[in-house]
Amino acid sequence: MNLESIADIELNLKRLFGEAASTAPLGSNERMGRRIFGVDLTSLLTEEQAQLIISLLDRFKVISFPDQGKTRFRVRHLERLANHFGAPIPHPKNYANYIDYKKKKVPLALLPIDRQTPTLCNQAFPETLQCLDDANSPAVYIVTNLVGSGPDKEEEIMGGLHWHTDIEFEPTPLSTSMFYVQAAPTTRNSPEGHWVENIPRETGFYHPDSAADLTERRNDLPLNGETAYADTAAAYADLPDDQRDALDNIMIRRRLRKGDPGWLIPLVYVNPRTGEKSLHSPIWASRGKNIAPAEVDGMSDDESRLFFDRLEAHILKTKYRYDHVHKPGDVTIWSNFATVHNAPPAKSIINRPEDARLMYRISCKGEPRYSLPRDDDDAWVNDNILPPYRSPAEYFEA
């Protein structure tokens, strides 16, 4: 499939999805981010359609399909789509005893219905906003500010988080993540005219000795509920040849806890389909206080931190950034191998539905599949998906 030019992409979209299909940049950064119009994701994808969509993600790192809500899009459609990009992983917060299960103390149990996120969300504004009726899949993590909210609650705001890739601290990291947006905030009532003020984040995510320019770039976050992205493939490609050659040989030791032996992975990820290189999660510690910092093999802790700080300062330059505005009905997919992202300041408790964020996230491991259901063998699933999980067979029926 020829996708060398935007014209080639347009021709293939129209050939495979119809004349209404088209594409446009998501923002001013032509290298990262593409909006794909005229694609109905409630329909089963053919192998060639799936190949095109996967190729578009490989090329643009973040892709978004608007207006899916007009076609009775459901969470099962998102999970079926996710299977094309990798094996969906269950989210720990959907279980009542995930930590004890990991320690092999007890059998795994899902949260009871009255403690599940959809039930808690539905209590906030029951007359105006309810979760989708199939939102209780173990693979779905609901990103929302509805839990604990309601008309009589006092509004609360939390500071932004930290730049990271999702679950890069496991031997098999996540490859892809995606959102379906049911609700996004529409109010703009902060003193600056944004959804929220830029309040300080929780301390402890970043090293206190970080350089001032890096701190400024880390804290330059959007204020209207967007997700902030940075393109680590473009950042790698723009480096001088000698610097790229040096980075190609660097191995990173990651571990869950200090004192663990951990494992070595390359700093530079090579896309097996395109050969494009990117910096995979080139940050000091994306889980700050909970996960042990990454280390460069052969460097001390301080040397590693300074090395990662220099890379992060480069990656967070404005020319590699894109802030994605979420709109109801959007399905947005991003590569965890070729981007880092950040959740900006947000209202965490609200008292009116116009401030609601309600998004369904699924993340995947493994390589893409053009046809479904996936053919991952049991040994791979048992070793890499915890707890072992496969999407229900009925998700793949027409």
C-alpha positions in Angstrom: 0.0 0.0 0.0 1.5 3.3 -1.1 1.3 5.9 1.6 4.3 8.1 0.7 2.3 11.3 0.2 -0.9 12.8 1.7 -2.5 12.4 -1.7 -1.7 8.6 -1.6 -3.3 8.4 1.9 -6.4 10.2 0.7 -6.7 7.9 -2.3 -6.4 4.8 -0.1 -8.9 6.1 2.5 -11.5 6.8 -0.2 -10.8 3.4 -1.9 -11.3 1.5 1.3 -13.8 3.5 3.2 -15.7 5.5 0.6 -15.7 9.0 -0.9 -16.6 10.6 2.4 -13.2 9.5 3.9 -10.5 12.2 4.2 -7.8 13.4 6.5 -6.4 16.6 8.0 -3.6 17.6 10.4 -4.6 17.5 14.1 -2.4 20.6 14.7 0.4 22.7 13.3 2.9 19.8 13.7 2.7 18.1 10.3 4.8 15.1 11.5 2.6 14.2 14.5 -1.2 13.9 14.6 -3.8 13.2 11.9 -7.6 13.4 12.0 -9.4 10.8 9.9 -12.9 11.6 8.7 -15.6 9.3 7.3 -14.6 6.1 9.0 -17.3 4.2 10.9 -15.5 2.2 13.7 -18.6 0.3 14.6 -18.2 -1.8 11.5 -15.8 -4.8 11.3 -12.6 -3.8 9.5 -11.3 -5.7 6.6 -7.6 -6.8 6.7 -6.7 -4.0 4.2 -8.7 -1.4 6.2 -6.9 -2.5 9.4 -3.5 -2.4 7.7 -4.2 1.2 6.5 -5.2 2.4 10.0 -2.2 0.8 11.6 0.1 2.3 9.0 -1.4 5.7 9.7 -0.6 5.4 13.4 2.9 4.3 12.6 3.4 7.4 10.5 1.6 10.1 12.5 1.9 8.7 16.1 -1.5 10.1 17.2 -4.6 9.6 15.1 -8.2 10.6 15.8 -11.5 9.5 14.4 -14.3 12.1 15.1 -18.1 11.7 15.3 -18.1 8.0 16.3 -21.0 8.8 18.7 -23.3 9.4 15.8 -23.3 5.7 15.0 -24.1 4.2 18.4 -20.5 3.6 19.2 -20.0 1.4 22.3 -17.1 0.3 24.4 -17.1 -3.1 22.8 -16.4 -1.4 19.5 -13.4 0.3 21.1 -12.1 -3.0 22.5 -12.5 -4.7 19.1 -10.6 -2.0 17.5 -7.9 -2.2 20.1 -7.3 -5.9 19.3 -6.0 -4.8 15.9 -3.2 -2.8 17.6 -2.3 -5.3 20.3 -3.7 -7.5 23.1 -5.9 -5.4 25.4 -4.7 -5.6 29.0 -7.0 -5.6 32.0 -6.7 -2.5 34.3 -5.8 -3.2 37.9 -8.3 -0.7 39.2 -11.2 -3.0 37.9 -10.3 -5.6 40.5 -11.0 -5.8 44.2 -7.8 -7.5 45.2 -5.2 -7.1 42.3 -2.2 -6.5 44.6 -3.0 -9.6 46.7 -3.5 -11.6 43.4 -0.1 -10.5 42.1 1.4 -11.8 45.3 -0.4 -15.1 44.6 -2.3 -14.9 47.9 -5.9 -15.1 46.7 -7.9 -15.8 43.6 -8.6 -12.7 41.5 -12.0 -11.0 41.9 -13.6 -8.1 40.0 -15.0 -5.2 42.1 -18.6 -5.7 43.1 -21.1 -3.8 41.0 -21.7 -1.1 43.6 -18.0 -0.2 43.6 -17.3 -0.4 39.9 -16.5 2.9 38.2 -19.6 3.0 35.9 -21.9 2.7 39.0 -20.1 5.5 40.8 -20.1 7.7 37.8 -23.8 7.3 37.3 -24.5 8.7 40.7 -23.1 12.1 40.0 -25.7 13.5 37.6 -28.1 10.7 37.1 -30.6 12.7 35.0 -28.1 14.0 32.5 -25.1 11.8 32.2 -24.7 8.0 32.4 -21.8 5.7 31.3 -22.3 3.5 28.3 -24.0 0.3 29.2 -21.1 -2.0 28.3 -18.4 0.0 30.1 -17.5 -2.7 32.7 -15.0 -4.7 30.6 -11.9 -5.6 32.6 -9.8 -4.0 29.8 -11.5 -0.6 30.1 -10.1 2.1 32.4 -12.6 5.0 32.8 -10.9 8.4 32.9 -13.3 10.7 34.6 -14.0 13.3 37.2 -17.5 12.0 37.9 -16.7 9.7 40.8 -17.5 11.6 44.0 -19.0 14.5 42.1 -22.5 15.9 42.2 -24.6 19.1 42.3 -23.9 19.7 46.0 -20.2 19.1 45.9 -17.4 21.7 46.2 -15.3 21.9 43.1 -11.7 20.6 43.4 -8.8 21.0 41.0 -5.7 18.8 40.8 -2.4 19.8 39.4 -1.0 18.3 36.2 0.8 15.0 36.3 4.2 14.1 34.7 5.5 13.2 31.3 5.4 9.5 30.8 4.5 6.5 28.6 2.0 4.0 30.0 3.4 1.0 31.9 6.9 1.2 30.5 8.2 -0.3 33.7 7.3 -3.9 32.8 9.5 -6.2 30.6 6.8 -6.1 27.9 5.7 -2.4 27.8 2.4 -1.1 26.3 2.5 -0.5 22.5 -0.7 1.5 22.0 -3.4 3.3 24.0 -6.7 4.8 22.9 -9.6 6.9 24.2 -13.3 7.0 23.3 -14.7 10.3 24.5 -18.3 10.5 25.8 -18.0 13.9 27.6 -15.5 16.7 27.6 -15.6 19.9 29.6 -17.2 22.9 27.9 -16.9 25.6 30.6 -14.1 28.3 30.5 -14.5 30.1 33.7 -11.0 30.4 35.2 -9.6 33.9 35.6 -7.5 33.4 32.4 -10.5 32.1 30.4 -9.5 28.5 30.6 -11.3 25.5 32.1 -8.8 25.5 35.0 -6.0 27.6 36.4 -2.5 26.3 36.1 -2.0 25.2 39.7 1.2 23.5 41.0 1.3 19.8 40.6 2.0 17.3 43.4 5.6 17.4 44.4 7.8 14.3 44.1 7.5 13.5 40.4 10.6 15.3 39.3 14.1 15.6 40.8 14.5 18.8 42.8 17.7 19.6 41.0 16.2 19.6 37.5 17.4 22.5 35.3 15.1 25.6 35.2 14.5 25.3 31.4 13.5 21.7 31.7 11.2 22.5 34.6 9.5 25.2 32.5 9.0 22.8 29.5 7.6 20.1 31.8 5.1 22.5 33.3 4.0 24.1 30.0 0.7 22.2 29.9 -2.7 23.0 28.4 -5.6 24.1 30.6 -8.8 22.9 28.9 -8.7 19.2 29.6 -6.4 18.3 26.6 -3.9 15.5 26.6 -0.3 16.8 25.9 1.9 14.7 23.6 5.5 14.9 22.4 6.9 13.1 19.4 10.0 11.1 20.4 10.5 9.8 16.8 10.9 13.3 15.3 13.1 14.4 18.3 15.4 11.4 17.6 15.5 12.1 13.8 16.5 15.7 14.3 19.6 14.9 16.3 23.0 14.9 14.6 24.2 11.6 13.1 26.9 11.1 15.8 24.4 11.6 18.6 21.9 9.2 17.0 24.7 6.6 16.6 25.6 6.9 20.3 22.0 6.6 21.4 21.5 3.5 19.3 24.0 1.7 21.6 22.5 2.7 24.9 20.7 0.2 27.1 18.4 1.2 29.9 17.8 -0.8 33.1 14.3 -0.6 34.3 13.0 -2.1 37.5 9.8 -2.1 39.6 11.5 -1.3 42.9 14.9 -0.2 44.1 17.0 -3.2 44.8 15.4 -5.4 42.1 17.8 -6.7 39.4 15.5 -5.3 36.7 16.0 -5.8 33.0 17.8 -4.1 30.1 16.0 -2.7 27.1 17.3 -0.5 24.3 16.7 3.3 24.6 16.0 3.5 20.9 13.0 1.6 19.7 12.9 0.4 16.1 9.4 0.0 14.5 9.4 -3.5 13.0 7.0 -2.4 10.2 8.7 0.8 9.1 12.2 0.8 10.5 11.6 4.2 12.0 13.5 4.9 15.3 12.2 6.6 18.3 13.3 7.3 21.9 11.1 4.9 24.0 10.2 6.6 27.3 13.4 8.5 27.6 12.6 9.9 31.1 14.0 9.6 34.5 11.0 8.0 36.2 7.5 8.2 34.9 6.0 6.9 38.1 8.1 9.2 40.4 7.4 8.1 43.9 6.2 4.6 43.2 8.5 3.1 40.7 12.3 2.9 40.8 14.1 5.3 38.4 15.4 4.0 35.1 19.2 3.9 34.8 21.5 4.0 31.8 23.6 0.8 31.9 27.1 1.7 32.9 26.1 5.1 34.5 25.6 6.1 38.1 22.2 7.3 39.3 23.3 11.0 39.0 24.8 10.5 35.6 21.7 8.7 34.4 19.4 11.5 35.7 21.4 14.2 33.9 21.5 12.1 30.7 17.7 11.6 30.8 17.1 15.3 31.7 19.0 16.4 28.6 17.0 14.1 26.4 13.7 15.2 28.0 14.6 18.9 27.5 15.1 18.2 23.8 11.9 16.1 23.4 9.7 18.7 25.1 10.7 21.5 22.7 7.7 23.2 21.2 8.2 21.8 17.7 7.7 18.3 19.0 4.6 19.1 21.1 1.0 18.6 20.3 -1.9 19.2 22.7 -5.0 17.1 21.8 -8.4 18.7 22.3 -10.9 15.9 23.2 -14.4 16.1 21.7 -17.4 13.9 22.4 -17.5 11.1 19.8 -13.7 11.0 19.2 -11.7 7.9 19.2 -8.0 8.9 19.6 -5.1 6.4 19.4 -1.5 7.0 20.2 1.8 5.1 20.0 3.5 4.5 23.4 6.8 3.7 21.6 7.0 7.0 19.6 5.4 9.5 22.0 5.4 10.6 25.6 2.2 12.2 27.1 0.9 14.1 30.1 -2.4 14.7 31.8 -2.7 18.5 32.5 -4.4 20.2 35.5 -8.0 19.2 35.7 -11.2 19.6 37.8 -11.2 16.4 39.8 -14.5 17.0 41.6 -17.3 18.9 39.8 -20.8 20.2 40.6 -22.2 20.6 37.1 -22.2 18.2 34.1 -20.7 20.8 31.8 -17.4 20.2 33.6 -17.5 16.4 33.1 -14.7 14.4 31.6 -15.8 10.9 30.7 -13.4 8.9 28.5 -12.9 5.1 28.1 -9.2 4.0 27.7 -7.9 0.7 26.5 -4.2 -0.1 26.3 -2.5 -2.9 24.4 0.6 -5.1 24.4 2.2 -7.0 21.5 2.2 -6.6 17.7 -0.8 -5.6 15.5 -3.1 -8.0 13.8 -4.9 -7.2 10.5 -7.5 -10.0 11.1 -9.4 -10.8 14.3 -9.7 -12.5 16.6 -6.0 -12.4 17.6 -3.9 -15.5 17.4 -1.7 -14.9 20.5 -0.7 -18.2 22.0 -1.6 -19.1 25.6 2.0 -19.0 26.8 2.5 -15.4 25.6 -0.8 -14.2 27.1 0.0 -15.9 30.4 3.5 -14.3 30.5 2.6 -10.8 29.3 -1.1 -10.1 30.2 -1.8 -9.9 33.9 -4.3 -11.3 34.6 -4.5 -13.4 31.4 -7.3 -12.0 29.3 -8.8 -12.3 25.9 -11.7 -10.1 24.6 -15.1 -11.9 24.4 -15.6 -13.8 21.1 -18.9 -12.0 20.5 -16.9 -8.7 20.1 -15.6 -10.0 16.7 -19.0 -10.9 15.3 -20.7 -8.6 12.7 
